[in-house]
């Protein structure tokens, strides 16, 4: 076994002989002396081969990515290299053995590689040799160990739950696994261990956690994968404050241990409705100060036609203010922003530039009093620009929330390395589904409504709120959970509110409903996204950068060419026939 890693070598080793193994990162022949940058997972160390060395010819024939083992004396470098941890020393090679050769690699093993992502994913095993990815994988390990150790000290038990389970709709699409033994029946890969962890509470285990693999067949984006890892936590005999306090302690300890960052506790708590109204998102980014302003009342007597129509149709008029940057925005730039908000179904984007002279797309349609009211209401100064969207509340809030984040990124308003954490609480119990034409559970059917909402579950669904919470970091949902329903009667009422028939309940959740009849304790918990947490602490915006073998945005694995076609024999064993094409 390898006894020492590159970054363990420092000045204390000078004049000592060490044995090292790794990959040739780079080789240079300078006037007879051969310099080899030897790389292992911890970094690079410089090797020197003298012309009189018996291994000089071997060294001369080395190429990038050859695997070698060397032994030699550690000496002080004449000129230190401050860019690497081992930059003050080098190793004079006394023995060199080539363990394996390498084909020419399809891209340079370097942090500033310019190869396409598809190429790097196809040769992921090579991409993983890059220092930046290696650091991310090490970071992920440290995060996992920090979490495990913290929860272990608080008497949590790490318990595994099944990977082959029952399909229970009401979430994203399941990944299905056909059963050979029970022909025509299917297992589902877990979207989360939700039901199992609640059953563990019924089973009396009180404090559970798991680093759990989860699977969801859904549309992907930069911060989402079809298979992902979450830190699953559940506790009995707790209320909302207990869960939030424990999670805050875990997160603060994690940030301190892994990144040396102090997180001030307790975290800010913001109700869902306030987050939507002020930031247009249930995961607001608070690293910059720019909230959404409701200015509907300023136009109650307006003559501006489209604003008047908005008010007549019970819509809203909202605005954000970008301070001291109006001069940066030409009509061309604003047209780009208009196209951007239209992606969020906004009908358009109005704007007003305030300076010695007021200008903008709707200035001629507004009275002087209305312009003056906007200036006063929003505390506008010269060179500020006001962006205005009107219409349906959900569309207005969502579009302005997205625009708020875009202009902040475009203008470098977000300080690198800054972290802003908060809880978003009091989520609605239900959300309307146009596809299903009914109210669906906002989180899942086992989320407890708050006391005020229990009696409204069947009569006033739009105004029912749950004891649910998300932890938000820098505009990302880093985790979420709820207090669960432990009372059988409340669970029945929730199912009824979701318009589930008795047969639906039996088919989807029968075994779980039965378990609730056997002394279920009050319980609650949450799940933290391990991939997303690592992404945030690694300060990358691409979740693929923190997963060893990620999928593409189309859920494929370019390296192993999965998913792939299986043999007819395998399909026959499972009783499956592939249908060519789709019926018209």
N, C-alpha and C positions, 0 to 999 in steps of 0.2 A: 504493500500500500504506500502511496505517496505520503511522505512524512511532513512536508512543508509546502506552503503556498507562497507565491511570489511576493504578495504584499506583507508577508511576515518578516521579510528580510529588510534590515535597516542597519544603521551604523554600528549597532551592538555586535553584528556578525562580522565586522571587518577583521581580516586575517584568519577567519574560520572557513573550513571547507564545507560546502553544501551540495546536496543533490537535488536537482530540479527537473520537472517534466512538464511538457506543454506543447504548444503549437508555434511554429515560426510565423510571427506576425509580419516581420520585415527583415530583409538582409541587405547589408551595405558593405562594399569592399572599398576601403579608403586607404590607398597607398600601402597595401599589403595587409593591414589589419582588417579583419572581418568583424563587423558588428552585427549581432543578431538580437532582434527584439523578440524575446520569448514571452508568449502569452498563455496564462491560464485564466480561470474564471475570476480571479481576484485582481488581475491587471497585468502590467508588462514589466519585465526586468531586462536590462541590457546585458548581453553576453559578449565577451571579447575573445577572439581566436587569434593568437599570434602566428606569424608566418612560420616559425620554427616548430609549431605544434604538430604532432603526428596525426592530428585530426583535421589539419588545415584543408586537405583535399576534400574530405567528407563535407566540411563546412562550406567549401566553395561550390559544392553541387546542391546545396539545400535550396528549396523553393518555398514560397509562401504556403502555409498550412501543412507542411510536413510535421509529423509528430516526432519529437526527439526527447531524449533524456540526457542530461549533462551533469557533470560534477566539476567543481572548481572553487577557487579561493575568492572570497568577497573582498573587494578593495574599494577605496574611496574614489569617486569620479573626479577628474580634474575640473570639469565644468558640469555643475549640477543641472539637472532638468527638473524645473519646478512644476512641470505639467503632470508628472506621474509621481505616485507615492514612493517609488523606489529610486527617485531621481538623483539621490546623493551617493549611490553606490552602483557597482557593476560587478560581474563575475568573470574572472579569467578562467577560461575553459581548460580543464585538464583531461577531461574524457567526454566523448560525444558519441551517442548511439542513435541511429535513425530507427525509430520503432515502426514508422509507416510513412508512405509517400502520399501525395494528393494530386488529383487532377487539377487543372486550372479552374479556379472557382468562377462562377458566372457573375459575381460582383465582388467588389472590394470589401473585405471585412473591416469596416470602419464606421464610426458614428455618423460621419457626414456622407454616407453612401447615397448615391443618386439613382439607384436601381428602382424600378417600378415596384409598388407594393405586391402586385401579383407574382413577380419574379421572386421576391423575398419570401412570400408565403409558400411558393412551390419548393424552395430550398430552405425551409424554416430552420432545419438543423444547422445550416450555415449562418443564417441570420441571428440565431441565438448566441453565436460566438461574439457578436458585437458587444462592446463594453456597455452601451446604454441599456440594451435588453438584459444583459447579464445582471446589471445593477437592479433592474426592475424585478427580476425573478428573486434575487436575494432580498430585496425590500419586501416582497410578498411573503416570503418565508418568515421574516422578522415580524411582520404584522400578524401573521397566523399564530406564531409562538407567543407573542405578547398577549393576544386575546385568550389563548388557551390557558396561559399561566394566571392571568387576572381572574378568569372565571373559576379556575380550579381552587384558588385561594378563598373563593366565596362559596365553596361547597357545591358547585354545579357539577353534574355528571355529564360526560360526553357519551351520548348514546346514538348509535346508528339506527336509521329507519330504512324501510325497504326502498329499492329502486324500481321494482316491479310492483305496481299497485293498481288500484281500480280507477278507471276514468270517472272523474266527477266534474262534469261541465260547470259553467259559471265563471270561468276564467278565460285565458288565452286557449288556442288550439293545443290539444295534447299531441305528443309524439306517441304513437301506438306501437305495441309489440305483439305480433300474433302468437298465439299459443299453439304449439304442435300437439300437445296432449289433449287440450280442450278445443278441438277443431271448430273454427268459426268464432272463437272468443279471443279477446285481446286484453293484454295488460296495457297500462299507460305509464310512461316515465313521469316522475313527480314534477309538477310545476313548482311545488314547495312541499315541505313535510308538514303542512298545516294541520291536517286531521290527525296525523300520527303524534305530533307533539302535544296536541290537546288530549289525546288518548293516554299519553304518558302521565299527564296531570291527573286524569281519572285513575290511572294505575298507581298513583301515590308517590311519584318520584320528585315532585315539588320544584326541583331546579334542574333544568336540562339545557344542554347546548349541543350543537353539532356544526361542523364545517361541512355543509351539505351541497351536493351537486343537484342542480335543478334544470328543468328543460321546458322551454316554451316555443311553440311553433308560431312565431309572430314576425312581423316586418322588422328588419334590423336597421341600426344606425351606428354611428361611431362609438356610442357608449353602451351598446347592447349586443349580446351574443345569444345564439339558440340554446347553448348549454352554458350555465354560469354557476358561480359558487356563492353561497350566502352563509353568513354566520347566524344560525338559527338559535334563538333563546326563548325559553318559556319558564314561567314561574307561577306557583300557586300562592294563594293567600296574599295577593298584592292588589294595589290600585294603580291608577295611571301614574301618579307621582312616583311610586316605587320604581316602576319600569323606567321612567325617564331619568330618574336620579342615578340608577345603576348604570344605564347606558352612557350617561354623561361622564361618569367616573371612568368607565372602560375606554371611551374615546379620548378623554384627556390623558389618561395613562399611556394610551397607544401613541398619541402625537408626541408626548414627552420622550418616551423610550425610543421611538423609531426615528423621529426627526428633531428632537430637542426643542419642540415648540410648546410653549405654555398656552393652554386654553383656559380662558377665564370662565369659571362656573358660578352660578347656574347659567345655562344657555338661555337666550331670549326665547320666549314662547309667543307665537303669533297665531291667532285663529285663522282658519281656512278662509273665511269670508274677507277678513282684513288683508290677507296675502293677495287674494284675487283683486280686491278693490284697489289696493295701493301699488301692486307690482304686476298684476295680470298673470300670475302664475302661482301654483301651489308649491313651487320650489324657488322662491325668490333669491336672486343673487344680491346680497347686501354689501358687496365690496365697493360699491359706488353709490352715491346719494342722488337718486333720480326716481321719484315716485310718480305714479299716475294721478292726475288731478281731475276730478269731476267738475266740469264747468257748465253743465247743462243749464243750470238756473240763470246763467248770464244771458241766455238767449230766449228767455220766455216770451219776449215781445219782438223777436228778430224779424227782419224782412228778407234775410238770406234764405232763399228757397229750400235748399237741401237740408239746412239746419232746422228750419221750421217743419219740414216733412218728418225729420227724425223725431222731433218732440211730439208731433201729432200721432206718430205710430209707436209711442211709448218707448222710443230708443233713448240712448244716452249720447252725450258729447264729452269726450275726455281728451286730455292733453298731457304731454310731457315737455319739459323745458331742457334744452341743451345749452348750458351756460358758456358764454364767451367764445362761441365757435360758429356763429352765424356766417361770418365772412368766408368760411371754408366751403360752404354749401352753395354750389352753382345750381342752376336749374337742371343740368344734366345729372348731378349727384342726387338731387331730390327725386328725379324721375326713377333712378335706381331704387331708392327707398320706397317709392310708390309701388313699384313692381314687387318689392320684397313683402310689403304688408298685404298685397293681394294674394300671396300664397296662403295667408291666414284668413282669407275670405273677406277682407276689408274692401269696401267699394272704392276707396281712394284715400289719399293722404293730403290734407290741407296743411299749410304752414304760414307762419308770420315771422318775418325777421324784424327785430326791434333794434333801431339805431337812431341817429339824428332824424332819419326819415324811416317811417314804417313801410315795409313792403311785404308782398307775399301773395299766394294764390287766391285768397279770399278777402283781402283788404278792401277792395272796391265794393264788396257786397256787405260790409259791416259798417255800422255807424261809428262815429267818433267815441260815443259813450261806451259802446261794446268793446272797442279797442282799448280804451282807458280802463275798463273793468277787467279785461284780461291782464293788462299790465299790473294792476294793483293786486288782483287775486293771486297771480302767480309770482309776484315780486320780481318782475322781469327787469333786467338791466340792458344797457346798450350792448350790442353784439350777441344777444341771446336769440335763439330761434325756438319757436313753439311749434310742435307737431300736433295736429289735431285729427282724430278719427271719430266718426259718428256712426250710429246704427244700433244693431242688436247688441245687448250688453256683453254676451259671451264673446262675440266676434271682436268687439271694440277692446275688451280687456286683454284677450289673447294676442291680438295684433300689436297693441301698444306695448304689451309685456315683451314680445319678441323684438320689437323695434328698439325698446329701451336697452336691451342687452347688445343688440347689433351696433348701435351708435357708440356705446361704451367701449366695445372691442375695437371699433374702427378708429376711435380717438385715444386709445391707450389710457382709458380712465381706470383700468383695473391693474392694480399693482401686483407684479409677479411675486409669488411667495406669500401673499396675504391670504388668510383664511377667515371666513365669516361663517359661523355655524348658528343654527337656530332650530327650534321645533316648530312645525306647523301642526296645529291641533284642531279638534272639533270639526272633523270632516263630515260632509253630508252622509247620511246612511245610504241614499240612493242617487242614481244618475239615470237620466232618460236615455234609452237606446232607440234610435230611429230604425235600426235594423230589426230589432225585436218588437218594436212598438209597445214597450213596457218599461217599467222601472227595473233597473238591475242593481245589485249590491255594488256600492262604490268601492269597497275593499273585497270582502267575501261575506257569505251568508252567516258567518259565525261571529261577526263583529258586534259588540254590544252597543245598543243605542244608549244615549245618556238618559237619566231618570225622566227628564222633561219630555222625551220623545217616545217613550214606551207606549203611552196611550194614543199617540198620533200615527203609529206605524200603518194603520189601515185607512186613516181618514185625511192625513195631511203629509204625504210623503215628501213633498218639496221642502218642507220645513222640519224634517227630522235630522238630528245630528247624532254622531256616534262618538264613542270614546276611542278615537283612532288618532294616530300621530305619525308624522314623518320627521326624520332628522335630515336637515338640508345643509349641505356644505358647498359653498361657492356656486349656488344655482343648480346643483345636482341633488336628486333624492338619493341619499346614501343609505337609507334604511327606513323601514316603517313597520308599524304593528298596531295592536289594539288590545283593549281588554275584551275578553271573549264572553260570549253568552254561556252561562253555566246553568241557567234556569230553564227547564224543559218547556214551560209555558211560554216564556219569552221567545225561545227558539221556534216554537210552533207559530207564533204570531209573525215572526220574521219571515218564515217560509210562506205564510199566507200572503204577506205583503208583496213577496216576490212572485206571487201567482203560481206557486208550485202546487200541483195536485198531490194527493196522498200517494198515488202510485209513483209520481216523480220523486217525491221525498224518499220513498222506500227504495226505488231503483238507484238513486244517486247517493243517498246519505243514510240508508237504513241502519247499517251497523253502527254508525256514529250516533244517530239519534237514540238507538237502544242503549248505548254506553252512557248517555247523559242521565239515564234513569237510576244509575247506581252510585249515588253520593258524589257527584262531581263538585270539586272545590272551586271557589272563585279563582280565576287565573287569567293571565295575560302575558304578552311578550312582544317580540319584534324580530325582524330579520335584517341584518346589515349586509349590503352587497360587498363582498370581499373584493371582487374585481374592480368595482367602482371606487371603493376606498383606496385601493392600491393605486389606481389611476390618478386620483386626486393627490395623494401623497408623493407620487412620482412626478407630478406636474406635467402630465401629458394629457392630450384631449382624445386620444385614441385608445380604446380599451384593449385592442389587440396587442398593444405594447407591453401589457402586464400579464398576458396569458401565454403559456409556453407554446401551445399549439392551437391557435384560434381558427375560427371559420371566417369565410368571407361574408360580405353583406348579403349574399344570396344563399347563405347557410351551407356552403360547400367547403371541402378541405382540398385545396389544390395540391398539397404535398402527397397525400395518399389517394387522391382521386376518389374521394367519397362525397356523396353517396354513389354507389356503383350498382350495376346490374348483377343480380344473383342468378344462379342456375335454375333451369326448369325443375330439376329434382328437388331443390330446396323449396320452391314454390308449391310443388305437389305435396310435399310433406306437411305443409302448412294449410293446404286446401285453398290456395290463393291463385287466382288467374288475373293476369294483367290485361286490362281493357285498352285496346289501341284507340287513341283519339277520344273525343267526347261527343256525346249525343247532341244533335242540334236542338 
